[in-house]
Amino acid sequence: MDAAVTPPLRLETLRVQQISSDVAQRRLDNFLHRLRARNLANNRGETTTSVQLQKLADALSEENSQ
């Protein structure tokens, strides 16, 4: 029997607040670190969300380096 398919994590906006891209990058890096730690602790392979968030973090990093 195949393993159960788990849908990707769903993120919903709680509020909107203007912040700089530098602050956004720090918050996103912190969130990604905690998400990866939880996934490792729970032995889960949630990669879809992590990959998309990592792409966003990379784009913010590139924007901040310019």
PQR file of N, CA, C, O and H, with PARSE charges and radii, in Angstrom:
ATOM      1  N   MET A   1       0.835  -1.174   0.000 -0.4000 1.5000
ATOM      2  CA  MET A   1       0.000   0.000   0.000 -0.0000 2.0000
ATOM      3  C   MET A   1       0.887   1.248   0.000  0.5500 1.7000
ATOM      4  O   MET A   1       1.891   1.303   0.710 -0.5500 1.4000
ATOM      5  N   ASP A   2       0.510   2.239  -0.796 -0.4000 1.5000
ATOM      6  CA  ASP A   2       1.269   3.479  -0.877 -0.0000 2.0000
ATOM      7  C   ASP A   2       1.072   4.311   0.388  0.5500 1.7000
ATOM      8  O   ASP A   2       0.056   4.210   1.076 -0.5500 1.4000
ATOM      9  H   ASP A   2      -0.306   2.194  -1.372  0.4000 1.0000
ATOM     10  N   ALA A   3       2.079   5.135   0.669 -0.4000 1.5000
ATOM     11  CA  ALA A   3       1.978   6.042   1.815 -0.0000 2.0000
ATOM     12  C   ALA A   3       0.882   7.074   1.560  0.5500 1.7000
ATOM     13  O   ALA A   3       0.627   7.461   0.420 -0.5500 1.4000
ATOM     14  H   ALA A   3       2.904   5.218   0.111  0.4000 1.0000
ATOM     15  N   ALA A   4       0.256   7.500   2.619 -0.4000 1.5000
ATOM     16  CA  ALA A   4      -0.809   8.502   2.497 -0.0000 2.0000
ATOM     17  C   ALA A   4      -0.231   9.814   1.975  0.5500 1.7000
ATOM     18  O   ALA A   4       0.839  10.246   2.404 -0.5500 1.4000
ATOM     19  H   ALA A   4       0.464   7.185   3.545  0.4000 1.0000
ATOM     20  N   VAL A   5      -0.936  10.427   1.065 -0.4000 1.5000
ATOM     21  CA  VAL A   5      -0.498  11.703   0.514 -0.0000 2.0000
ATOM     22  C   VAL A   5      -1.001  12.817   1.431  0.5500 1.7000
ATOM     23  O   VAL A   5      -2.192  12.909   1.729 -0.5500 1.4000
ATOM     24  H   VAL A   5      -1.806  10.076   0.718  0.4000 1.0000
ATOM     25  N   THR A   6      -0.078  13.648   1.865 -0.4000 1.5000
ATOM     26  CA  THR A   6      -0.420  14.760   2.737 -0.0000 2.0000
ATOM     27  C   THR A   6      -0.403  16.044   1.923  0.5500 1.7000
ATOM     28  O   THR A   6       0.589  16.332   1.253 -0.5500 1.4000
ATOM     29  H   THR A   6       0.890  13.574   1.623  0.4000 1.0000
ATOM     30  N   PRO A   7      -1.471  16.816   1.964 -0.5600 1.5000
ATOM     31  CA  PRO A   7      -1.469  18.075   1.206  0.2800 2.0000
ATOM     32  C   PRO A   7      -0.437  19.042   1.780  0.5500 1.7000
ATOM     33  O   PRO A   7      -0.104  18.963   2.963 -0.5500 1.4000
ATOM     34  N   PRO A   8       0.069  19.950   0.954 -0.5600 1.5000
ATOM     35  CA  PRO A   8       1.063  20.903   1.454  0.2800 2.0000
ATOM     36  C   PRO A   8       0.477  21.824   2.522  0.5500 1.7000
ATOM     37  O   PRO A   8      -0.730  22.060   2.575 -0.5500 1.4000
ATOM     38  N   LEU A   9       1.353  22.327   3.352 -0.4000 1.5000
ATOM     39  CA  LEU A   9       0.969  23.265   4.390 -0.0000 2.0000
ATOM     40  C   LEU A   9       0.289  24.475   3.764  0.5500 1.7000
ATOM     41  O   LEU A   9       0.725  24.968   2.724 -0.5500 1.4000
ATOM     42  H   LEU A   9       2.333  22.135   3.308  0.4000 1.0000
ATOM     43  N   ARG A  10      -0.754  24.942   4.382 -0.4000 1.5000
ATOM     44  CA  ARG A  10      -1.495  26.094   3.861 -0.0000 2.0000
ATOM     45  C   ARG A  10      -1.221  27.318   4.727  0.5500 1.7000
ATOM     46  O   ARG A  10      -1.476  27.302   5.931 -0.5500 1.4000
ATOM     47  H   ARG A  10      -1.108  24.542   5.228  0.4000 1.0000
ATOM     48  N   LEU A  11      -0.706  28.370   4.117 -0.4000 1.5000
ATOM     49  CA  LEU A  11      -0.423  29.607   4.835 -0.0000 2.0000
ATOM     50  C   LEU A  11      -1.512  30.622   4.530  0.5500 1.7000
ATOM     51  O   LEU A  11      -1.898  30.806   3.375 -0.5500 1.4000
ATOM     52  H   LEU A  11      -0.499  28.383   3.139  0.4000 1.0000
ATOM     53  N   GLU A  12      -1.998  31.272   5.562 -0.4000 1.5000
ATOM     54  CA  GLU A  12      -3.022  32.294   5.382 -0.0000 2.0000
ATOM     55  C   GLU A  12      -2.548  33.603   6.007  0.5500 1.7000
ATOM     56  O   GLU A  12      -1.894  33.606   7.050 -0.5500 1.4000
ATOM     57  H   GLU A  12      -1.685  31.122   6.500  0.4000 1.0000
ATOM     58  N   THR A  13      -2.882  34.700   5.364 -0.4000 1.5000
ATOM     59  CA  THR A  13      -2.513  36.021   5.848 -0.0000 2.0000
ATOM     60  C   THR A  13      -3.359  36.396   7.057  0.5500 1.7000
ATOM     61  O   THR A  13      -4.587  36.323   7.016 -0.5500 1.4000
ATOM     62  H   THR A  13      -3.413  34.698   4.517  0.4000 1.0000
ATOM     63  N   LEU A  14      -2.695  36.796   8.126 -0.4000 1.5000
ATOM     64  CA  LEU A  14      -3.397  37.231   9.326 -0.0000 2.0000
ATOM     65  C   LEU A  14      -3.559  38.746   9.355  0.5500 1.7000
ATOM     66  O   LEU A  14      -4.579  39.264   9.809 -0.5500 1.4000
ATOM     67  H   LEU A  14      -1.697  36.856   8.160  0.4000 1.0000
ATOM     68  N   ARG A  15      -2.543  39.445   8.868 -0.4000 1.5000
ATOM     69  CA  ARG A  15      -2.602  40.904   8.808 -0.0000 2.0000
ATOM     70  C   ARG A  15      -1.586  41.395   7.784  0.5500 1.7000
ATOM     71  O   ARG A  15      -0.689  40.657   7.375 -0.5500 1.4000
ATOM     72  H   ARG A  15      -1.714  39.023   8.500  0.4000 1.0000
ATOM     73  N   VAL A  16      -1.741  42.636   7.382 -0.4000 1.5000
ATOM     74  CA  VAL A  16      -0.840  43.253   6.412 -0.0000 2.0000
ATOM     75  C   VAL A  16      -0.137  44.411   7.101  0.5500 1.7000
ATOM     76  O   VAL A  16      -0.768  45.245   7.750 -0.5500 1.4000
ATOM     77  H   VAL A  16      -2.469  43.235   7.714  0.4000 1.0000
ATOM     78  N   GLN A  17       1.193  44.447   6.945 -0.4000 1.5000
ATOM     79  CA  GLN A  17       1.990  45.497   7.571 -0.0000 2.0000
ATOM     80  C   GLN A  17       3.169  45.800   6.653  0.5500 1.7000
ATOM     81  O   GLN A  17       3.845  44.878   6.196 -0.5500 1.4000
ATOM     82  H   GLN A  17       1.705  43.769   6.418  0.4000 1.0000
ATOM     83  N   GLN A  18       3.424  47.062   6.381 -0.4000 1.5000
ATOM     84  CA  GLN A  18       4.556  47.454   5.551 -0.0000 2.0000
ATOM     85  C   GLN A  18       5.849  47.301   6.350  0.5500 1.7000
ATOM     86  O   GLN A  18       5.976  47.850   7.444 -0.5500 1.4000
ATOM     87  H   GLN A  18       2.875  47.811   6.752  0.4000 1.0000
ATOM     88  N   ILE A  19       6.811  46.549   5.798 -0.4000 1.5000
ATOM     89  CA  ILE A  19       8.130  46.407   6.408 -0.0000 2.0000
ATOM     90  C   ILE A  19       9.163  46.442   5.294  0.5500 1.7000
ATOM     91  O   ILE A  19       8.837  46.215   4.129 -0.5500 1.4000
ATOM     92  H   ILE A  19       6.707  46.102   4.909  0.4000 1.0000
ATOM     93  N   SER A  20      10.405  46.724   5.653 -0.4000 1.5000
ATOM     94  CA  SER A  20      11.471  46.756   4.655 -0.0000 2.0000
ATOM     95  C   SER A  20      11.800  45.333   4.212  0.5500 1.7000
ATOM     96  O   SER A  20      11.479  44.364   4.900 -0.5500 1.4000
ATOM     97  H   SER A  20      10.670  46.908   6.600  0.4000 1.0000
ATOM     98  N   SER A  21      12.441  45.225   3.059 -0.4000 1.5000
ATOM     99  CA  SER A  21      12.803  43.892   2.570 -0.0000 2.0000
ATOM    100  C   SER A  21      13.841  43.245   3.479  0.5500 1.7000
ATOM    101  O   SER A  21      13.889  42.020   3.587 -0.5500 1.4000
ATOM    102  H   SER A  21      12.702  46.012   2.500  0.4000 1.0000
ATOM    103  N   ASP A  22      14.675  44.056   4.137 -0.4000 1.5000
ATOM    104  CA  ASP A  22      15.669  43.518   5.068 -0.0000 2.0000
ATOM    105  C   ASP A  22      14.983  42.863   6.269  0.5500 1.7000
ATOM    106  O   ASP A  22      15.357  41.764   6.680 -0.5500 1.4000
ATOM    107  H   ASP A  22      14.636  45.051   4.050  0.4000 1.0000
ATOM    108  N   VAL A  23      13.993  43.534   6.821 -0.4000 1.5000
ATOM    109  CA  VAL A  23      13.233  42.982   7.949 -0.0000 2.0000
ATOM    110  C   VAL A  23      12.460  41.746   7.499  0.5500 1.7000
ATOM    111  O   VAL A  23      12.401  40.749   8.218 -0.5500 1.4000
ATOM    112  H   VAL A  23      13.690  44.427   6.487  0.4000 1.0000
ATOM    113  N   ALA A  24      11.869  41.816   6.310 -0.4000 1.5000
ATOM    114  CA  ALA A  24      11.124  40.670   5.779 -0.0000 2.0000
ATOM    115  C   ALA A  24      12.039  39.463   5.625  0.5500 1.7000
ATOM    116  O   ALA A  24      11.646  38.339   5.937 -0.5500 1.4000
ATOM    117  H   ALA A  24      11.917  42.627   5.726  0.4000 1.0000
ATOM    118  N   GLN A  25      13.261  39.693   5.142 -0.4000 1.5000
ATOM    119  CA  GLN A  25      14.205  38.590   4.970 -0.0000 2.0000
ATOM    120  C   GLN A  25      14.564  37.964   6.311  0.5500 1.7000
ATOM    121  O   GLN A  25      14.602  36.739   6.426 -0.5500 1.4000
ATOM    122  H   GLN A  25      13.581  40.606   4.888  0.4000 1.0000
ATOM    123  N   ARG A  26      14.825  38.778   7.318 -0.4000 1.5000
ATOM    124  CA  ARG A  26      15.163  38.239   8.644 -0.0000 2.0000
ATOM    125  C   ARG A  26      14.010  37.426   9.218  0.5500 1.7000
ATOM    126  O   ARG A  26      14.222  36.348   9.773 -0.5500 1.4000
ATOM    127  H   ARG A  26      14.794  39.773   7.224  0.4000 1.0000
ATOM    128  N   ARG A  27      12.788  37.940   9.084 -0.4000 1.5000
ATOM    129  CA  ARG A  27      11.624  37.208   9.599 -0.0000 2.0000
ATOM    130  C   ARG A  27      11.417  35.900   8.849  0.5500 1.7000
ATOM    131  O   ARG A  27      11.109  34.872   9.453 -0.5500 1.4000
ATOM    132  H   ARG A  27      12.615  38.816   8.633  0.4000 1.0000
ATOM    133  N   LEU A  28      11.586  35.942   7.534 -0.4000 1.5000
ATOM    134  CA  LEU A  28      11.406  34.740   6.725 -0.0000 2.0000
ATOM    135  C   LEU A  28      12.477  33.707   7.045  0.5500 1.7000
ATOM    136  O   LEU A  28      12.175  32.519   7.158 -0.5500 1.4000
ATOM    137  H   LEU A  28      11.836  36.777   7.043  0.4000 1.0000
ATOM    138  N   ASP A  29      13.731  34.147   7.193 -0.4000 1.5000
ATOM    139  CA  ASP A  29      14.811  33.222   7.560 -0.0000 2.0000
ATOM    140  C   ASP A  29      14.522  32.558   8.901  0.5500 1.7000
ATOM    141  O   ASP A  29      14.736  31.356   9.062 -0.5500 1.4000
ATOM    142  H   ASP A  29      13.977  35.112   7.101  0.4000 1.0000
ATOM    143  N   ASN A  30      14.039  33.337   9.858 -0.4000 1.5000
ATOM    144  CA  ASN A  30      13.695  32.805  11.178 -0.0000 2.0000
ATOM    145  C   ASN A  30      12.565  31.782  11.068  0.5500 1.7000
ATOM    146  O   ASN A  30      12.628  30.711  11.673 -0.5500 1.4000
ATOM    147  H   ASN A  30      13.866  34.313   9.727  0.4000 1.0000
ATOM    148  N   PHE A  31      11.531  32.117  10.291 -0.4000 1.5000
ATOM    149  CA  PHE A  31      10.409  31.202  10.105 -0.0000 2.0000
ATOM    150  C   PHE A  31      10.866  29.905   9.436  0.5500 1.7000
ATOM    151  O   PHE A  31      10.482  28.817   9.863 -0.5500 1.4000
ATOM    152  H   PHE A  31      11.480  32.986   9.800  0.4000 1.0000
ATOM    153  N   LEU A  32      11.691  30.021   8.382 -0.4000 1.5000
ATOM    154  CA  LEU A  32      12.183  28.827   7.686 -0.0000 2.0000
ATOM    155  C   LEU A  32      12.998  27.940   8.619  0.5500 1.7000
ATOM    156  O   LEU A  32      12.882  26.715   8.582 -0.5500 1.4000
ATOM    157  H   LEU A  32      12.003  30.905   8.035  0.4000 1.0000
ATOM    158  N   HIS A  33      13.816  28.561   9.450 -0.4000 1.5000
ATOM    159  CA  HIS A  33      14.625  27.792  10.400 -0.0000 2.0000
ATOM    160  C   HIS A  33      13.726  26.986  11.342  0.5500 1.7000
ATOM    161  O   HIS A  33      13.958  25.798  11.567 -0.5500 1.4000
ATOM    162  H   HIS A  33      13.910  29.556   9.480  0.4000 1.0000
ATOM    163  N   ARG A  34      12.696  27.644  11.889 -0.4000 1.5000
ATOM    164  CA  ARG A  34      11.770  26.952  12.800 -0.0000 2.0000
ATOM    165  C   ARG A  34      10.961  25.882  12.070  0.5500 1.7000
ATOM    166  O   ARG A  34      10.727  24.805  12.618 -0.5500 1.4000
ATOM    167  H   ARG A  34      12.507  28.609  11.705  0.4000 1.0000
ATOM    168  N   LEU A  35      10.534  26.167  10.844 -0.4000 1.5000
ATOM    169  CA  LEU A  35       9.768  25.192  10.061 -0.0000 2.0000
ATOM    170  C   LEU A  35      10.599  23.940   9.791  0.5500 1.7000
ATOM    171  O   LEU A  35      10.116  22.819   9.952 -0.5500 1.4000
ATOM    172  H   LEU A  35      10.725  27.042  10.399  0.4000 1.0000
ATOM    173  N   ARG A  36      11.845  24.139   9.381 -0.4000 1.5000
ATOM    174  CA  ARG A  36      12.721  22.986   9.107 -0.0000 2.0000
ATOM    175  C   ARG A  36      12.991  22.184  10.376  0.5500 1.7000
ATOM    176  O   ARG A  36      13.035  20.955  10.338 -0.5500 1.4000
ATOM    177  H   ARG A  36      12.237  25.049   9.249  0.4000 1.0000
ATOM    178  N   ALA A  37      13.169  22.869  11.491 -0.4000 1.5000
ATOM    179  CA  ALA A  37      13.401  22.172  12.761 -0.0000 2.0000
ATOM    180  C   ALA A  37      12.190  21.325  13.139  0.5500 1.7000
ATOM    181  O   ALA A  37      12.340  20.186  13.581 -0.5500 1.4000
ATOM    182  H   ALA A  37      13.133  23.868  11.522  0.4000 1.0000
ATOM    183  N   ARG A  38      10.985  21.881  12.965 -0.4000 1.5000
ATOM    184  CA  ARG A  38       9.764  21.111  13.261 -0.0000 2.0000
ATOM    185  C   ARG A  38       9.635  19.917  12.329  0.5500 1.7000
ATOM    186  O   ARG A  38       9.287  18.820  12.766 -0.5500 1.4000
ATOM    187  H   ARG A  38      10.863  22.806  12.606  0.4000 1.0000
ATOM    188  N   ASN A  39       9.913  20.124  11.055 -0.4000 1.5000
ATOM    189  CA  ASN A  39       9.794  19.028  10.093 -0.0000 2.0000
ATOM    190  C   ASN A  39      10.787  17.917  10.397  0.5500 1.7000
ATOM    191  O   ASN A  39      10.456  16.737  10.279 -0.5500 1.4000
ATOM    192  H   ASN A  39      10.196  21.015  10.700  0.4000 1.0000
ATOM    193  N   LEU A  40      12.006  18.288  10.790 -0.4000 1.5000
ATOM    194  CA  LEU A  40      12.994  17.269  11.147 -0.0000 2.0000
ATOM    195  C   LEU A  40      12.582  16.544  12.421  0.5500 1.7000
ATOM    196  O   LEU A  40      12.702  15.322  12.512 -0.5500 1.4000
ATOM    197  H   LEU A  40      12.274  19.247  10.886  0.4000 1.0000
ATOM    198  N   ALA A  41      12.097  17.297  13.402 -0.4000 1.5000
ATOM    199  CA  ALA A  41      11.690  16.687  14.674 -0.0000 2.0000
ATOM    200  C   ALA A  41      10.517  15.735  14.478  0.5500 1.7000
ATOM    201  O   ALA A  41      10.434  14.701  15.140 -0.5500 1.4000
ATOM    202  H   ALA A  41      11.999  18.289  13.327  0.4000 1.0000
ATOM    203  N   ASN A  42       9.619  16.083  13.575 -0.4000 1.5000
ATOM    204  CA  ASN A  42       8.441  15.247  13.328 -0.0000 2.0000
ATOM    205  C   ASN A  42       8.679  14.224  12.226  0.5500 1.7000
ATOM    206  O   ASN A  42       7.786  13.455  11.871 -0.5500 1.4000
ATOM    207  H   ASN A  42       9.687  16.923  13.037  0.4000 1.0000
ATOM    208  N   ASN A  43       9.903  14.226  11.688 -0.4000 1.5000
ATOM    209  CA  ASN A  43      10.263  13.288  10.623 -0.0000 2.0000
ATOM    210  C   ASN A  43       9.337  13.443   9.411  0.5500 1.7000
ATOM    211  O   ASN A  43       8.938  12.461   8.785 -0.5500 1.4000
ATOM    212  H   ASN A  43      10.628  14.851  11.976  0.4000 1.0000
ATOM    213  N   ARG A  44       9.006  14.701   9.099 -0.4000 1.5000
ATOM    214  CA  ARG A  44       8.135  14.986   7.961 -0.0000 2.0000
ATOM    215  C   ARG A  44       8.967  15.551   6.824  0.5500 1.7000
ATOM    216  O   ARG A  44       9.969  16.232   7.043 -0.5500 1.4000
ATOM    217  H   ARG A  44       9.331  15.498   9.607  0.4000 1.0000
ATOM    218  N   GLY A  45       8.544  15.265   5.633 -0.4000 1.5000
ATOM    219  CA  GLY A  45       9.250  15.738   4.460 -0.0000 2.0000
ATOM    220  C   GLY A  45       8.520  16.840   3.735  0.5500 1.7000
ATOM    221  O   GLY A  45       8.452  16.820   2.506 -0.5500 1.4000
ATOM    222  H   GLY A  45       7.729  14.712   5.455  0.4000 1.0000
ATOM    223  N   GLU A  46       7.974  17.794   4.446 -0.4000 1.5000
ATOM    224  CA  GLU A  46       7.238  18.903   3.825 -0.0000 2.0000
ATOM    225  C   GLU A  46       8.229  19.796   3.090  0.5500 1.7000
ATOM    226  O   GLU A  46       8.885  20.642   3.697 -0.5500 1.4000
ATOM    227  H   GLU A  46       8.029  17.810   5.445  0.4000 1.0000
ATOM    228  N   THR A  47       8.329  19.602   1.794 -0.4000 1.5000
ATOM    229  CA  THR A  47       9.300  20.376   1.033 -0.0000 2.0000
ATOM    230  C   THR A  47       8.658  21.411   0.125  0.5500 1.7000
ATOM    231  O   THR A  47       9.299  22.408  -0.207 -0.5500 1.4000
ATOM    232  H   THR A  47       7.796  18.915   1.301  0.4000 1.0000
ATOM    233  N   THR A  48       7.431  21.209  -0.282 -0.4000 1.5000
ATOM    234  CA  THR A  48       6.785  22.133  -1.217 -0.0000 2.0000
ATOM    235  C   THR A  48       6.787  23.549  -0.671  0.5500 1.7000
ATOM    236  O   THR A  48       7.221  24.477  -1.354 -0.5500 1.4000
ATOM    237  H   THR A  48       6.910  20.399  -0.013  0.4000 1.0000
ATOM    238  N   THR A  49       6.316  23.721   0.528 -0.4000 1.5000
ATOM    239  CA  THR A  49       6.260  25.049   1.135 -0.0000 2.0000
ATOM    240  C   THR A  49       7.658  25.579   1.403  0.5500 1.7000
ATOM    241  O   THR A  49       7.938  26.751   1.150 -0.5500 1.4000
ATOM    242  H   THR A  49       5.964  22.967   1.083  0.4000 1.0000
ATOM    243  N   SER A  50       8.536  24.727   1.912 -0.4000 1.5000
ATOM    244  CA  SER A  50       9.898  25.157   2.213 -0.0000 2.0000
ATOM    245  C   SER A  50      10.619  25.655   0.970  0.5500 1.7000
ATOM    246  O   SER A  50      11.323  26.663   1.017 -0.5500 1.4000
ATOM    247  H   SER A  50       8.309  23.776   2.117  0.4000 1.0000
ATOM    248  N   VAL A  51      10.446  24.955  -0.133 -0.4000 1.5000
ATOM    249  CA  VAL A  51      11.110  25.355  -1.377 -0.0000 2.0000
ATOM    250  C   VAL A  51      10.599  26.708  -1.843  0.5500 1.7000
ATOM    251  O   VAL A  51      11.393  27.564  -2.234 -0.5500 1.4000
ATOM    252  H   VAL A  51       9.874  24.135  -0.171  0.4000 1.0000
ATOM    253  N   GLN A  52       9.296  26.916  -1.810 -0.4000 1.5000
ATOM    254  CA  GLN A  52       8.734  28.199  -2.240 -0.0000 2.0000
ATOM    255  C   GLN A  52       9.184  29.333  -1.314  0.5500 1.7000
ATOM    256  O   GLN A  52       9.503  30.425  -1.784 -0.5500 1.4000
ATOM    257  H   GLN A  52       8.651  26.220  -1.493  0.4000 1.0000
ATOM    258  N   LEU A  53       9.210  29.082  -0.021 -0.4000 1.5000
ATOM    259  CA  LEU A  53       9.666  30.106   0.914 -0.0000 2.0000
ATOM    260  C   LEU A  53      11.157  30.381   0.750  0.5500 1.7000
ATOM    261  O   LEU A  53      11.597  31.519   0.913 -0.5500 1.4000
ATOM    262  H   LEU A  53       8.951  28.195   0.361  0.4000 1.0000
ATOM    263  N   GLN A  54      11.935  29.353   0.430 -0.4000 1.5000
ATOM    264  CA  GLN A  54      13.367  29.550   0.206 -0.0000 2.0000
ATOM    265  C   GLN A  54      13.596  30.403  -1.033  0.5500 1.7000
ATOM    266  O   GLN A  54      14.501  31.237  -1.050 -0.5500 1.4000
ATOM    267  H   GLN A  54      11.577  28.428   0.298  0.4000 1.0000
ATOM    268  N   LYS A  55      12.789  30.204  -2.070 -0.4000 1.5000
ATOM    269  CA  LYS A  55      12.891  31.043  -3.269 -0.0000 2.0000
ATOM    270  C   LYS A  55      12.609  32.497  -2.923  0.5500 1.7000
ATOM    271  O   LYS A  55      13.294  33.396  -3.411 -0.5500 1.4000
ATOM    272  H   LYS A  55      12.054  29.526  -2.056  0.4000 1.0000
ATOM    273  N   LEU A  56      11.611  32.733  -2.087 -0.4000 1.5000
ATOM    274  CA  LEU A  56      11.300  34.090  -1.654 -0.0000 2.0000
ATOM    275  C   LEU A  56      12.458  34.675  -0.848  0.5500 1.7000
ATOM    276  O   LEU A  56      12.832  35.830  -1.046 -0.5500 1.4000
ATOM    277  H   LEU A  56      11.055  32.003  -1.691  0.4000 1.0000
ATOM    278  N   ALA A  57      13.021  33.883   0.056 -0.4000 1.5000
ATOM    279  CA  ALA A  57      14.152  34.342   0.866 -0.0000 2.0000
ATOM    280  C   ALA A  57      15.345  34.685  -0.020  0.5500 1.7000
ATOM    281  O   ALA A  57      16.025  35.683   0.219 -0.5500 1.4000
ATOM    282  H   ALA A  57      12.716  32.945   0.217  0.4000 1.0000
ATOM    283  N   ASP A  58      15.604  33.871  -1.035 -0.4000 1.5000
ATOM    284  CA  ASP A  58      16.710  34.135  -1.960 -0.0000 2.0000
ATOM    285  C   ASP A  58      16.477  35.425  -2.741  0.5500 1.7000
ATOM    286  O   ASP A  58      17.408  36.203  -2.951 -0.5500 1.4000
ATOM    287  H   ASP A  58      15.052  33.060  -1.229  0.4000 1.0000
ATOM    288  N   ALA A  59      15.238  35.650  -3.172 -0.4000 1.5000
ATOM    289  CA  ALA A  59      14.911  36.873  -3.912 -0.0000 2.0000
ATOM    290  C   ALA A  59      15.086  38.103  -3.020  0.5500 1.7000
ATOM    291  O   ALA A  59      15.600  39.127  -3.472 -0.5500 1.4000
ATOM    292  H   ALA A  59      14.482  35.018  -3.001  0.4000 1.0000
ATOM    293  N   LEU A  60      14.666  38.010  -1.764 -0.4000 1.5000
ATOM    294  CA  LEU A  60      14.851  39.123  -0.835 -0.0000 2.0000
ATOM    295  C   LEU A  60      16.330  39.382  -0.581  0.5500 1.7000
ATOM    296  O   LEU A  60      16.758  40.533  -0.498 -0.5500 1.4000
ATOM    297  H   LEU A  60      14.249  37.178  -1.397  0.4000 1.0000
ATOM    298  N   SER A  61      17.099  38.325  -0.459 -0.4000 1.5000
ATOM    299  CA  SER A  61      18.535  38.462  -0.251 -0.0000 2.0000
ATOM    300  C   SER A  61      19.188  39.154  -1.442  0.5500 1.7000
ATOM    301  O   SER A  61      20.042  40.025  -1.275 -0.5500 1.4000
ATOM    302  H   SER A  61      16.751  37.390  -0.526  0.4000 1.0000
ATOM    303  N   GLU A  62      18.783  38.759  -2.638 -0.4000 1.5000
ATOM    304  CA  GLU A  62      19.320  39.377  -3.849 -0.0000 2.0000
ATOM    305  C   GLU A  62      18.941  40.856  -3.908  0.5500 1.7000
ATOM    306  O   GLU A  62      19.764  41.697  -4.270 -0.5500 1.4000
ATOM    307  H   GLU A  62      18.090  38.051  -2.773  0.4000 1.0000
ATOM    308  N   GLU A  63      17.708  41.168  -3.557 -0.4000 1.5000
ATOM    309  CA  GLU A  63      17.250  42.563  -3.561 -0.0000 2.0000
ATOM    310  C   GLU A  63      18.028  43.397  -2.550  0.5500 1.7000
ATOM    311  O   GLU A  63      18.376  44.545  -2.826 -0.5500 1.4000
ATOM    312  H   GLU A  63      17.039  40.485  -3.264  0.4000 1.0000
ATOM    313  N   ASN A  64      18.300  42.826  -1.386 -0.4000 1.5000
ATOM    314  CA  ASN A  64      19.019  43.563  -0.345 -0.0000 2.0000
ATOM    315  C   ASN A  64      20.486  43.767  -0.683  0.5500 1.7000
ATOM    316  O   ASN A  64      21.103  44.715  -0.197 -0.5500 1.4000
ATOM    317  H   ASN A  64      18.018  41.894  -1.161  0.4000 1.0000
ATOM    318  N   SER A  65      21.056  42.897  -1.503 -0.4000 1.5000
ATOM    319  CA  SER A  65      22.472  43.019  -1.846 -0.0000 2.0000
ATOM    320  C   SER A  65      22.713  44.059  -2.940  0.5500 1.7000
ATOM    321  O   SER A  65      23.857  44.430  -3.200 -0.5500 1.4000
ATOM    322  H   SER A  65      20.555  42.127  -1.897  0.4000 1.0000
ATOM    323  N   GLN A  66      21.652  44.526  -3.575 -0.4000 1.5000
ATOM    324  CA  GLN A  66      21.811  45.518  -4.652 -0.0000 2.0000
ATOM    325  C   GLN A  66      21.878  46.915  -4.127  0.5500 1.7000
ATOM    326  O   GLN A  66      22.011  47.861  -4.904 -0.5500 1.4000
ATOM    327  H   GLN A  66      20.723  44.224  -3.364  0.4000 1.0000
TER
END
